């Protein structure tokens, strides 16, 4: 064909170039076609059931192109390009809008491979998954300043830090509105109820807060301010001015008064110089009230002093790890001293069950 076919009304005019070996005067002739007869015995659908070949010089399709398999099997569209680098696409699908064909609104789905390395797909516009999931992701590589958000709100931003200064964090949780919890870690509380055990809270005025309510017993646990106050709070001194010594600890008949026992384990001696265990029921707090000893706990600096009149008879350091309620009497505590040998002792003297002694217990903390 030498030109575009023309419709004369009753037939199409097609200009063709006809070349023969003997007759060159037919090289530019017009042939008039009134109709074309197609041999219906030819199965047109069976001509090529593998590939659909489109001449890219023709006008575009008017509506849509559907590739449908005649039976079970995968319908395939293959784009085969040729590149030795990934700077340009090996294959491209272009999406345009007829209303505005400006390059800023054109969408490209490209595949890039150099032919010697694994390739990858590249989009030049945002991708909306329509409330669907993204599965089997091996890694997500964020651009500096990129974020994971909820709707249009950034919730977690990623950065390449160049220093350790303020605002140079690699992973940043932006501040939400006031009176909100931001970053939160869930966990079980002491009653095995799941709740936020570590979270940020934004205050309307003043500094924001980071709160923790998890376990605070181990050396590796976090602690909150309340626990710090409990551990580092001021200690108190407990005093007993009319205490009686009792051999073998205390019993129920003596709980209305202040009794104590200082003994050496597995020993029957009542000598003042031998004392490794303390038994005690009640002492007077600084406010003047008689206190049960199971409401207090010693610290590493807790000392017991026993005076007889103006003379110090006994002084020794308590071991806080052994302080406990006695099994034989719930109103009595028992505690070891840190050493069999006291700091001060009145040698060659025995405890008397008929003498009033004054006890001073220092460095004690109230536990309630």
Order of alpha helices (4+ residues) and beta strands (2+ residues): beta-beta-beta-beta-beta-beta-beta-beta-beta-beta-beta-beta-alpha-beta-beta-beta-beta-beta-beta-beta-beta-beta-beta-beta-beta
